[in-house]
Amino acid sequence: MKSPGEAERGTAETRERRRSTQLILLMRGLRSLAYGLLAVILGVVLAGEGFSPAAIGVLITVSLVGDMVGTYVIGLFADTWGRRRTLAALSLLMAATGVVFGLVTSYPVLLVAAFFGTLGTSASETAPFLPIDQALLAQITVPERRTALFARYNLVAQLSAALGALAAGLPALLMYVGLPFASGIRLLFGVYAVLGLVVTGLSLRLSPPVEAPGHPPIEAKRLRQRLAPPLHRSRGTVWRLTALFSVDALAGGLVVQSLMALYFHLRFGVPLAALSALFFGANLLSALSFLAAVPLARRFGLLNTMVFTHLPSNVLLALVAFAPTFPVAAGLLLLRQALSQMDVPTRQAYTMALVDPDERTAAASVTSLARSLGSSISPVFSGLLLQGPLLIIGLPFILAGTLKAAYDLTLWSVFRRVHLPEEEDRSEQTADHAQSPVPPPSQEAGASPDNGRRGNP
C-alpha cells in the first residue's frame, strides 16, 4: 500500500501529465488551424499575383526542403537543446513566415521565407514540430492508450484544419462589407502569424517532465555521432520504415492541399469561397475517420489498419483526375478523405511501438525527415504538370494514387511478420480470458462443489 506522500506525488504527476497532454493538443490544434487556412488560399493567392503553377510548385518545394532540413536538425539536437525551447523557436519562425507572406510579393524574398520559416502548404502537418510532439505523447502515456492518444491528437488537428479551411473564405465575405479582397488576404496571413505567437507562449508552459530523460550532453559525442540520429537497436527497422514513408510522402507531395486548390481553381474555375467549403468538408471527414482508427487497430492490428484503409482511398484519389465536372471531382475527394487519414495515428503509434523509449525522438525525426524529403521533391513536378494542356489530364492525381498503392502493398509485405509485443500481450490476454472456464455459481460464491450439492438434495 502506498504511503500518503507517494500517493500525493503520484496524483501530482498524473495531473502534470494530463496538463501537458492538453497543452500539446491545444498547440497542435492552433497550428493546424493556421495550416488549414493557408493551405486553401496559398496557391490561389500566388496565382492571382501572377505566379505560374511551376513557380508556385517551386516555392512549395523550397518550403518543404526547409522543413526537411529543420527536421534533421531537430532529430539531432532537440533533446539536448530542450524540447520546449525548440518548439518555441519553431513557432516564432512560423509567425515570421506569416508576416513575410502577408506583406511581401517579391519572389526571391518569398523563397527565403519559405525555406527558413514554416509554411502551411497542407492541412497535414509535415513541419519539424511533429517528431517532438510524437516523442512527447509517447512519453506521457502508457502503451495501451498510445494509439487512442495519437488518434485524439490527429482528430484535434483535422477538426482545426477544417475550421481553418472554412475561415479561408472570409475575404470573399468581407468584400460585402466594403473590405477589399487583398486586405482580407493580408488579414488571414496576420491571423497565421498571431497563432504562431500564441503557440510560442504555450510551448514554454509545458512542464519539465516532457523533456528527454537522461540525454547525454552533446559535447561528449564524436562528430560522426552528432551528425547521425541516435538509433541503436531499432536502426534497421527505422531505416526500412524511412524508405517506405518517403515513397508515400513523395506521392502526397504531388497533391498537397495548396496544389489541389490550385488545380480545381484553374481547371474548373472554382472560386475561393467554394474551395473553402470543399476543404472544410474534406478535413472534417478526415477528422471523423480518426475515430474509427482506434477500434479498427484494436480489432485488426496497427499494420492491417494502416494498409487496408489506405488502399481504397488511393484508388479514389487517382479517379479524381478523370472527373468530368467539379461536383464529381469533389465527391471523389470527399470519399477519399473519409478513408485516407486512418493510417496517420496508427502509423505514428506503430513507429513508437517498434522502438525503445530513448530512441523515440530520433525515430520520429528520421521518419518525419523521410516524409519531408519525399514530399519536398514532388510539388515542383506537380506544378509543371498543371500547366497548359497538361492541366486537364490531372496527372498528379494518377501518379499519387499509383505510388501510394505501391507503398501500401510493400509496407504490408515487409512488416506483416513483425509482431508488436503489446499486440501479442493483448491477444494472449484475450485468448486466456476466452479459454478460462466460467465457475458455477457455488464456486463464484466461494463454496466448494460438495457444499453446492448438499444445498440441492
Contacts in CASP RR format, 6 or more apart in sequence:
PFRMAT RR
TARGET T0000
AUTHOR 0000-0000-0000
METHOD contacts of the structure
MODEL  1
MKSPGEAERGTAETRERRRSTQLILLMRGLRSLAYGLLAVILGVVLAGEG
FSPAAIGVLITVSLVGDMVGTYVIGLFADTWGRRRTLAALSLLMAATGVV
FGLVTSYPVLLVAAFFGTLGTSASETAPFLPIDQALLAQITVPERRTALF
ARYNLVAQLSAALGALAAGLPALLMYVGLPFASGIRLLFGVYAVLGLVVT
GLSLRLSPPVEAPGHPPIEAKRLRQRLAPPLHRSRGTVWRLTALFSVDAL
AGGLVVQSLMALYFHLRFGVPLAALSALFFGANLLSALSFLAAVPLARRF
GLLNTMVFTHLPSNVLLALVAFAPTFPVAAGLLLLRQALSQMDVPTRQAY
TMALVDPDERTAAASVTSLARSLGSSISPVFSGLLLQGPLLIIGLPFILA
GTLKAAYDLTLWSVFRRVHLPEEEDRSEQTADHAQSPVPPPSQEAGASPD
NGRRGNP
13 209 0 8 1.000
16 207 0 8 1.000
16 209 0 8 1.000
17 140 0 8 1.000
17 141 0 8 1.000
17 209 0 8 1.000
19 207 0 8 1.000
20 136 0 8 1.000
20 140 0 8 1.000
20 206 0 8 1.000
20 207 0 8 1.000
20 209 0 8 1.000
20 210 0 8 1.000
21 137 0 8 1.000
21 140 0 8 1.000
21 141 0 8 1.000
21 149 0 8 1.000
23 202 0 8 1.000
23 205 0 8 1.000
23 206 0 8 1.000
24 133 0 8 1.000
24 136 0 8 1.000
24 137 0 8 1.000
24 153 0 8 1.000
24 206 0 8 1.000
25 152 0 8 1.000
25 153 0 8 1.000
25 156 0 8 1.000
26 202 0 8 1.000
27 87 0 8 1.000
27 133 0 8 1.000
27 199 0 8 1.000
27 202 0 8 1.000
27 203 0 8 1.000
28 125 0 8 1.000
28 129 0 8 1.000
28 133 0 8 1.000
28 153 0 8 1.000
28 156 0 8 1.000
28 157 0 8 1.000
28 160 0 8 1.000
29 156 0 8 1.000
29 157 0 8 1.000
29 159 0 8 1.000
29 160 0 8 1.000
30 160 0 8 1.000
30 195 0 8 1.000
30 196 0 8 1.000
30 198 0 8 1.000
30 199 0 8 1.000
30 202 0 8 1.000
31 91 0 8 1.000
31 94 0 8 1.000
31 125 0 8 1.000
31 127 0 8 1.000
31 129 0 8 1.000
31 157 0 8 1.000
31 160 0 8 1.000
31 195 0 8 1.000
31 196 0 8 1.000
31 199 0 8 1.000
32 123 0 8 1.000
32 125 0 8 1.000
32 156 0 8 1.000
32 157 0 8 1.000
32 158 0 8 1.000
32 160 0 8 1.000
32 161 0 8 1.000
33 160 0 8 1.000
33 161 0 8 1.000
33 163 0 8 1.000
33 164 0 8 1.000
33 167 0 8 1.000
33 195 0 8 1.000
34 94 0 8 1.000
34 120 0 8 1.000
34 164 0 8 1.000
34 191 0 8 1.000
34 192 0 8 1.000
34 195 0 8 1.000
34 196 0 8 1.000
35 120 0 8 1.000
35 122 0 8 1.000
35 123 0 8 1.000
35 125 0 8 1.000
35 161 0 8 1.000
36 120 0 8 1.000
36 123 0 8 1.000
36 160 0 8 1.000
36 161 0 8 1.000
36 162 0 8 1.000
36 164 0 8 1.000
36 165 0 8 1.000
36 168 0 8 1.000
36 257 0 8 1.000
36 279 0 8 1.000
36 283 0 8 1.000
37 164 0 8 1.000
37 165 0 8 1.000
37 167 0 8 1.000
37 168 0 8 1.000
37 188 0 8 1.000
37 191 0 8 1.000
37 192 0 8 1.000
38 119 0 8 1.000
38 120 0 8 1.000
38 121 0 8 1.000
38 188 0 8 1.000
38 189 0 8 1.000
38 192 0 8 1.000
38 258 0 8 1.000
39 120 0 8 1.000
39 121 0 8 1.000
39 122 0 8 1.000
39 123 0 8 1.000
39 161 0 8 1.000
39 165 0 8 1.000
39 256 0 8 1.000
39 257 0 8 1.000
39 258 0 8 1.000
39 261 0 8 1.000
39 279 0 8 1.000
40 164 0 8 1.000
40 165 0 8 1.000
40 168 0 8 1.000
40 169 0 8 1.000
40 257 0 8 1.000
40 258 0 8 1.000
40 261 0 8 1.000
40 272 0 8 1.000
40 275 0 8 1.000
40 276 0 8 1.000
40 279 0 8 1.000
41 168 0 8 1.000
41 169 0 8 1.000
41 171 0 8 1.000
41 185 0 8 1.000
41 188 0 8 1.000
41 261 0 8 1.000
41 272 0 8 1.000
42 56 0 8 1.000
42 60 0 8 1.000
42 119 0 8 1.000
42 120 0 8 1.000
42 121 0 8 1.000
42 258 0 8 1.000
42 261 0 8 1.000
43 56 0 8 1.000
43 258 0 8 1.000
43 259 0 8 1.000
43 261 0 8 1.000
43 262 0 8 1.000
43 265 0 8 1.000
44 261 0 8 1.000
44 262 0 8 1.000
44 265 0 8 1.000
44 272 0 8 1.000
44 275 0 8 1.000
45 185 0 8 1.000
46 55 0 8 1.000
46 56 0 8 1.000
46 59 0 8 1.000
47 53 0 8 1.000
47 56 0 8 1.000
47 262 0 8 1.000
47 265 0 8 1.000
47 266 0 8 1.000
49 105 0 8 1.000
51 59 0 8 1.000
51 107 0 8 1.000
52 387 0 8 1.000
53 262 0 8 1.000
53 266 0 8 1.000
53 383 0 8 1.000
53 384 0 8 1.000
53 386 0 8 1.000
53 387 0 8 1.000
54 380 0 8 1.000
54 383 0 8 1.000
54 384 0 8 1.000
54 387 0 8 1.000
55 107 0 8 1.000
56 258 0 8 1.000
56 259 0 8 1.000
56 262 0 8 1.000
56 383 0 8 1.000
57 259 0 8 1.000
57 379 0 8 1.000
57 380 0 8 1.000
57 382 0 8 1.000
57 383 0 8 1.000
58 111 0 8 1.000
58 379 0 8 1.000
58 380 0 8 1.000
59 107 0 8 1.000
59 110 0 8 1.000
59 111 0 8 1.000
59 114 0 8 1.000
60 114 0 8 1.000
60 119 0 8 1.000
60 121 0 8 1.000
60 256 0 8 1.000
60 258 0 8 1.000
60 259 0 8 1.000
60 379 0 8 1.000
60 380 0 8 1.000
61 376 0 8 1.000
61 377 0 8 1.000
61 378 0 8 1.000
61 379 0 8 1.000
61 380 0 8 1.000
62 111 0 8 1.000
62 114 0 8 1.000
62 115 0 8 1.000
63 114 0 8 1.000
63 115 0 8 1.000
63 117 0 8 1.000
63 119 0 8 1.000
63 120 0 8 1.000
63 121 0 8 1.000
63 376 0 8 1.000
64 121 0 8 1.000
64 126 0 8 1.000
64 253 0 8 1.000
64 372 0 8 1.000
64 375 0 8 1.000
64 376 0 8 1.000
64 379 0 8 1.000
65 115 0 8 1.000
65 372 0 8 1.000
65 376 0 8 1.000
66 114 0 8 1.000
66 115 0 8 1.000
66 116 0 8 1.000
66 117 0 8 1.000
66 372 0 8 1.000
66 376 0 8 1.000
67 118 0 8 1.000
67 126 0 8 1.000
67 127 0 8 1.000
67 128 0 8 1.000
67 372 0 8 1.000
67 376 0 8 1.000
68 369 0 8 1.000
68 372 0 8 1.000
68 373 0 8 1.000
68 376 0 8 1.000
69 115 0 8 1.000
70 128 0 8 1.000
71 127 0 8 1.000
71 128 0 8 1.000
71 130 0 8 1.000
71 131 0 8 1.000
71 365 0 8 1.000
71 368 0 8 1.000
71 369 0 8 1.000
71 372 0 8 1.000
72 365 0 8 1.000
72 369 0 8 1.000
73 128 0 8 1.000
74 86 0 8 1.000
74 128 0 8 1.000
74 131 0 8 1.000
74 132 0 8 1.000
74 365 0 8 1.000
75 131 0 8 1.000
75 229 0 8 1.000
75 361 0 8 1.000
75 362 0 8 1.000
75 365 0 8 1.000
75 366 0 8 1.000
75 369 0 8 1.000
76 226 0 8 1.000
76 227 0 8 1.000
76 229 0 8 1.000
76 365 0 8 1.000
77 86 0 8 1.000
77 218 0 8 1.000
78 86 0 8 1.000
78 131 0 8 1.000
78 132 0 8 1.000
78 212 0 8 1.000
78 361 0 8 1.000
78 365 0 8 1.000
79 135 0 8 1.000
79 211 0 8 1.000
79 212 0 8 1.000
79 215 0 8 1.000
79 361 0 8 1.000
80 215 0 8 1.000
80 217 0 8 1.000
80 218 0 8 1.000
82 211 0 8 1.000
82 212 0 8 1.000
83 132 0 8 1.000
83 135 0 8 1.000
83 136 0 8 1.000
83 206 0 8 1.000
83 210 0 8 1.000
83 211 0 8 1.000
83 212 0 8 1.000
83 361 0 8 1.000
84 203 0 8 1.000
84 204 0 8 1.000
84 206 0 8 1.000
84 210 0 8 1.000
84 211 0 8 1.000
85 203 0 8 1.000
85 204 0 8 1.000
86 132 0 8 1.000
87 129 0 8 1.000
87 132 0 8 1.000
87 199 0 8 1.000
87 203 0 8 1.000
87 206 0 8 1.000
88 200 0 8 1.000
88 201 0 8 1.000
88 203 0 8 1.000
88 204 0 8 1.000
90 118 0 8 1.000
90 127 0 8 1.000
90 128 0 8 1.000
90 129 0 8 1.000
91 196 0 8 1.000
91 197 0 8 1.000
91 199 0 8 1.000
91 200 0 8 1.000
91 201 0 8 1.000
91 203 0 8 1.000
92 196 0 8 1.000
92 197 0 8 1.000
92 200 0 8 1.000
93 116 0 8 1.000
93 117 0 8 1.000
93 118 0 8 1.000
94 117 0 8 1.000
94 118 0 8 1.000
94 127 0 8 1.000
94 192 0 8 1.000
94 193 0 8 1.000
94 195 0 8 1.000
94 196 0 8 1.000
94 199 0 8 1.000
95 192 0 8 1.000
95 193 0 8 1.000
95 194 0 8 1.000
95 195 0 8 1.000
95 196 0 8 1.000
95 197 0 8 1.000
95 200 0 8 1.000
96 113 0 8 1.000
96 117 0 8 1.000
96 193 0 8 1.000
97 113 0 8 1.000
97 114 0 8 1.000
97 117 0 8 1.000
97 118 0 8 1.000
97 119 0 8 1.000
97 192 0 8 1.000
97 193 0 8 1.000
98 189 0 8 1.000
98 190 0 8 1.000
98 192 0 8 1.000
98 193 0 8 1.000
99 189 0 8 1.000
99 190 0 8 1.000
99 193 0 8 1.000
100 109 0 8 1.000
100 110 0 8 1.000
100 113 0 8 1.000
101 110 0 8 1.000
101 113 0 8 1.000
101 119 0 8 1.000
101 189 0 8 1.000
101 192 0 8 1.000
102 185 0 8 1.000
102 186 0 8 1.000
102 189 0 8 1.000
102 190 0 8 1.000
103 186 0 8 1.000
103 189 0 8 1.000
104 110 0 8 1.000
104 113 0 8 1.000
113 119 0 8 1.000
118 127 0 8 1.000
118 128 0 8 1.000
118 129 0 8 1.000
120 127 0 8 1.000
120 258 0 8 1.000
121 256 0 8 1.000
121 257 0 8 1.000
121 258 0 8 1.000
121 379 0 8 1.000
122 253 0 8 1.000
122 256 0 8 1.000
122 257 0 8 1.000
122 258 0 8 1.000
123 157 0 8 1.000
123 158 0 8 1.000
123 161 0 8 1.000
123 165 0 8 1.000
123 257 0 8 1.000
123 279 0 8 1.000
123 283 0 8 1.000
123 286 0 8 1.000
124 161 0 8 1.000
124 257 0 8 1.000
124 341 0 8 1.000
124 344 0 8 1.000
125 157 0 8 1.000
126 249 0 8 1.000
126 368 0 8 1.000
126 371 0 8 1.000
126 372 0 8 1.000
126 375 0 8 1.000
128 368 0 8 1.000
130 364 0 8 1.000
130 368 0 8 1.000
131 361 0 8 1.000
131 364 0 8 1.000
131 365 0 8 1.000
131 367 0 8 1.000
131 368 0 8 1.000
132 361 0 8 1.000
132 364 0 8 1.000
133 153 0 8 1.000
134 150 0 8 1.000
134 348 0 8 1.000
134 351 0 8 1.000
134 352 0 8 1.000
134 360 0 8 1.000
134 364 0 8 1.000
134 368 0 8 1.000
135 212 0 8 1.000
135 360 0 8 1.000
135 361 0 8 1.000
135 364 0 8 1.000
136 206 0 8 1.000
136 210 0 8 1.000
137 146 0 8 1.000
137 149 0 8 1.000
137 150 0 8 1.000
137 153 0 8 1.000
138 146 0 8 1.000
138 352 0 8 1.000
138 357 0 8 1.000
138 360 0 8 1.000
139 210 0 8 1.000
139 213 0 8 1.000
139 357 0 8 1.000
139 360 0 8 1.000
140 209 0 8 1.000
140 210 0 8 1.000
141 149 0 8 1.000
143 353 0 8 1.000
143 422 0 8 1.000
144 422 0 8 1.000
144 426 0 8 1.000
146 349 0 8 1.000
146 352 0 8 1.000
146 353 0 8 1.000
147 293 0 8 1.000
147 294 0 8 1.000
147 297 0 8 1.000
147 298 0 8 1.000
147 302 0 8 1.000
147 345 0 8 1.000
147 346 0 8 1.000
147 349 0 8 1.000
148 294 0 8 1.000
150 344 0 8 1.000
150 345 0 8 1.000
150 346 0 8 1.000
150 348 0 8 1.000
150 349 0 8 1.000
151 290 0 8 1.000
151 291 0 8 1.000
151 293 0 8 1.000
151 294 0 8 1.000
151 345 0 8 1.000
152 290 0 8 1.000
153 345 0 8 1.000
154 287 0 8 1.000
154 290 0 8 1.000
154 341 0 8 1.000
154 344 0 8 1.000
154 345 0 8 1.000
154 348 0 8 1.000
155 287 0 8 1.000
155 290 0 8 1.000
155 291 0 8 1.000
157 287 0 8 1.000
158 283 0 8 1.000
158 284 0 8 1.000
158 286 0 8 1.000
158 287 0 8 1.000
158 290 0 8 1.000
158 341 0 8 1.000
159 283 0 8 1.000
159 284 0 8 1.000
159 287 0 8 1.000
161 283 0 8 1.000
161 286 0 8 1.000
161 287 0 8 1.000
162 279 0 8 1.000
162 280 0 8 1.000
162 281 0 8 1.000
162 282 0 8 1.000
162 283 0 8 1.000
162 284 0 8 1.000
162 286 0 8 1.000
162 287 0 8 1.000
163 280 0 8 1.000
164 280 0 8 1.000
164 283 0 8 1.000
165 276 0 8 1.000
165 279 0 8 1.000
165 280 0 8 1.000
165 281 0 8 1.000
165 282 0 8 1.000
165 283 0 8 1.000
166 276 0 8 1.000
166 277 0 8 1.000
166 280 0 8 1.000
167 188 0 8 1.000
167 191 0 8 1.000
167 276 0 8 1.000
168 188 0 8 1.000
168 272 0 8 1.000
168 275 0 8 1.000
168 276 0 8 1.000
168 279 0 8 1.000
169 272 0 8 1.000
169 273 0 8 1.000
169 276 0 8 1.000
170 184 0 8 1.000
170 187 0 8 1.000
170 188 0 8 1.000
171 179 0 8 1.000
171 181 0 8 1.000
171 183 0 8 1.000
171 184 0 8 1.000
171 185 0 8 1.000
171 187 0 8 1.000
171 188 0 8 1.000
171 272 0 8 1.000
172 181 0 8 1.000
172 271 0 8 1.000
172 272 0 8 1.000
172 273 0 8 1.000
172 276 0 8 1.000
173 273 0 8 1.000
174 181 0 8 1.000
174 183 0 8 1.000
174 184 0 8 1.000
174 187 0 8 1.000
175 181 0 8 1.000
179 187 0 8 1.000
212 358 0 8 1.000
212 361 0 8 1.000
213 357 0 8 1.000
213 358 0 8 1.000
214 358 0 8 1.000
218 226 0 8 1.000
229 362 0 8 1.000
229 363 0 8 1.000
229 365 0 8 1.000
229 366 0 8 1.000
230 358 0 8 1.000
230 359 0 8 1.000
230 362 0 8 1.000
231 238 0 8 1.000
231 355 0 8 1.000
231 359 0 8 1.000
231 362 0 8 1.000
231 363 0 8 1.000
231 366 0 8 1.000
232 356 0 8 1.000
232 359 0 8 1.000
233 355 0 8 1.000
233 356 0 8 1.000
233 359 0 8 1.000
234 354 0 8 1.000
234 355 0 8 1.000
234 356 0 8 1.000
234 359 0 8 1.000
234 363 0 8 1.000
237 354 0 8 1.000
237 355 0 8 1.000
237 418 0 8 1.000
238 351 0 8 1.000
238 354 0 8 1.000
238 355 0 8 1.000
238 359 0 8 1.000
238 362 0 8 1.000
238 363 0 8 1.000
238 366 0 8 1.000
238 367 0 8 1.000
239 366 0 8 1.000
240 414 0 8 1.000
240 415 0 8 1.000
241 351 0 8 1.000
241 354 0 8 1.000
241 367 0 8 1.000
241 370 0 8 1.000
242 366 0 8 1.000
242 367 0 8 1.000
242 369 0 8 1.000
242 370 0 8 1.000
243 370 0 8 1.000
244 407 0 8 1.000
244 410 0 8 1.000
244 411 0 8 1.000
244 414 0 8 1.000
245 347 0 8 1.000
245 367 0 8 1.000
245 370 0 8 1.000
245 371 0 8 1.000
246 370 0 8 1.000
246 371 0 8 1.000
246 373 0 8 1.000
246 374 0 8 1.000
247 374 0 8 1.000
247 403 0 8 1.000
247 406 0 8 1.000
247 407 0 8 1.000
247 410 0 8 1.000
248 371 0 8 1.000
248 403 0 8 1.000
248 404 0 8 1.000
248 407 0 8 1.000
249 370 0 8 1.000
249 371 0 8 1.000
249 372 0 8 1.000
249 373 0 8 1.000
249 374 0 8 1.000
249 375 0 8 1.000
250 374 0 8 1.000
250 375 0 8 1.000
250 377 0 8 1.000
250 378 0 8 1.000
250 403 0 8 1.000
251 378 0 8 1.000
251 399 0 8 1.000
251 400 0 8 1.000
251 401 0 8 1.000
251 402 0 8 1.000
251 403 0 8 1.000
251 404 0 8 1.000
251 407 0 8 1.000
252 375 0 8 1.000
252 378 0 8 1.000
252 400 0 8 1.000
252 404 0 8 1.000
253 259 0 8 1.000
253 374 0 8 1.000
253 375 0 8 1.000
253 377 0 8 1.000
253 378 0 8 1.000
253 379 0 8 1.000
253 382 0 8 1.000
253 400 0 8 1.000
254 378 0 8 1.000
254 379 0 8 1.000
254 381 0 8 1.000
254 382 0 8 1.000
254 396 0 8 1.000
254 397 0 8 1.000
254 399 0 8 1.000
254 400 0 8 1.000
255 317 0 8 1.000
255 382 0 8 1.000
255 396 0 8 1.000
255 397 0 8 1.000
255 400 0 8 1.000
256 375 0 8 1.000
256 379 0 8 1.000
256 382 0 8 1.000
257 279 0 8 1.000
259 379 0 8 1.000
259 382 0 8 1.000
259 383 0 8 1.000
259 386 0 8 1.000
259 396 0 8 1.000
260 279 0 8 1.000
260 333 0 8 1.000
261 275 0 8 1.000
261 279 0 8 1.000
262 386 0 8 1.000
263 386 0 8 1.000
263 391 0 8 1.000
263 394 0 8 1.000
263 396 0 8 1.000
264 270 0 8 1.000
264 275 0 8 1.000
264 278 0 8 1.000
264 326 0 8 1.000
264 329 0 8 1.000
264 330 0 8 1.000
265 271 0 8 1.000
265 272 0 8 1.000
265 275 0 8 1.000
266 386 0 8 1.000
266 391 0 8 1.000
267 391 0 8 1.000
267 392 0 8 1.000
267 394 0 8 1.000
268 325 0 8 1.000
268 326 0 8 1.000
268 329 0 8 1.000
269 326 0 8 1.000
270 278 0 8 1.000
270 326 0 8 1.000
278 330 0 8 1.000
278 333 0 8 1.000
278 334 0 8 1.000
281 334 0 8 1.000
281 337 0 8 1.000
282 333 0 8 1.000
282 334 0 8 1.000
282 337 0 8 1.000
283 337 0 8 1.000
285 334 0 8 1.000
285 337 0 8 1.000
285 338 0 8 1.000
286 337 0 8 1.000
286 338 0 8 1.000
286 340 0 8 1.000
286 341 0 8 1.000
288 338 0 8 1.000
289 309 0 8 1.000
289 337 0 8 1.000
289 338 0 8 1.000
289 339 0 8 1.000
289 340 0 8 1.000
289 341 0 8 1.000
289 342 0 8 1.000
290 341 0 8 1.000
290 342 0 8 1.000
290 344 0 8 1.000
290 345 0 8 1.000
292 342 0 8 1.000
293 305 0 8 1.000
293 309 0 8 1.000
293 342 0 8 1.000
293 343 0 8 1.000
293 344 0 8 1.000
293 345 0 8 1.000
293 346 0 8 1.000
294 345 0 8 1.000
296 305 0 8 1.000
296 309 0 8 1.000
296 342 0 8 1.000
297 305 0 8 1.000
297 346 0 8 1.000
297 349 0 8 1.000
298 426 0 8 1.000
300 308 0 8 1.000
301 423 0 8 1.000
302 346 0 8 1.000
302 349 0 8 1.000
302 350 0 8 1.000
302 353 0 8 1.000
302 420 0 8 1.000
302 423 0 8 1.000
303 346 0 8 1.000
303 350 0 8 1.000
303 411 0 8 1.000
303 412 0 8 1.000
303 415 0 8 1.000
303 416 0 8 1.000
303 418 0 8 1.000
304 412 0 8 1.000
305 342 0 8 1.000
305 343 0 8 1.000
305 346 0 8 1.000
306 342 0 8 1.000
306 343 0 8 1.000
306 346 0 8 1.000
306 347 0 8 1.000
306 350 0 8 1.000
306 408 0 8 1.000
306 411 0 8 1.000
307 343 0 8 1.000
307 408 0 8 1.000
307 409 0 8 1.000
307 411 0 8 1.000
307 412 0 8 1.000
309 339 0 8 1.000
309 342 0 8 1.000
309 343 0 8 1.000
310 339 0 8 1.000
310 340 0 8 1.000
310 342 0 8 1.000
310 343 0 8 1.000
310 404 0 8 1.000
310 408 0 8 1.000
311 405 0 8 1.000
311 408 0 8 1.000
311 409 0 8 1.000
312 339 0 8 1.000
313 336 0 8 1.000
313 337 0 8 1.000
313 338 0 8 1.000
313 339 0 8 1.000
313 340 0 8 1.000
314 340 0 8 1.000
314 400 0 8 1.000
314 401 0 8 1.000
314 402 0 8 1.000
314 404 0 8 1.000
314 405 0 8 1.000
314 408 0 8 1.000
315 401 0 8 1.000
315 405 0 8 1.000
316 332 0 8 1.000
316 333 0 8 1.000
316 335 0 8 1.000
316 336 0 8 1.000
316 339 0 8 1.000
317 332 0 8 1.000
317 333 0 8 1.000
317 336 0 8 1.000
317 340 0 8 1.000
317 397 0 8 1.000
317 400 0 8 1.000
317 401 0 8 1.000
317 404 0 8 1.000
318 397 0 8 1.000
318 398 0 8 1.000
318 400 0 8 1.000
318 401 0 8 1.000
318 402 0 8 1.000
319 332 0 8 1.000
319 397 0 8 1.000
320 329 0 8 1.000
320 332 0 8 1.000
320 333 0 8 1.000
320 336 0 8 1.000
320 394 0 8 1.000
320 397 0 8 1.000
321 393 0 8 1.000
321 394 0 8 1.000
321 395 0 8 1.000
321 396 0 8 1.000
321 397 0 8 1.000
321 398 0 8 1.000
323 329 0 8 1.000
323 332 0 8 1.000
348 364 0 8 1.000
350 420 0 8 1.000
351 363 0 8 1.000
351 364 0 8 1.000
351 367 0 8 1.000
352 360 0 8 1.000
352 363 0 8 1.000
352 364 0 8 1.000
353 420 0 8 1.000
353 421 0 8 1.000
353 422 0 8 1.000
354 363 0 8 1.000
354 418 0 8 1.000
354 420 0 8 1.000
355 363 0 8 1.000
382 396 0 8 1.000
383 396 0 8 1.000
384 390 0 8 1.000
385 393 0 8 1.000
385 394 0 8 1.000
385 395 0 8 1.000
385 396 0 8 1.000
386 394 0 8 1.000
386 396 0 8 1.000
440 449 0 8 1.000
442 448 0 8 1.000
442 449 0 8 1.000
442 451 0 8 1.000
442 452 0 8 1.000
443 449 0 8 1.000
END
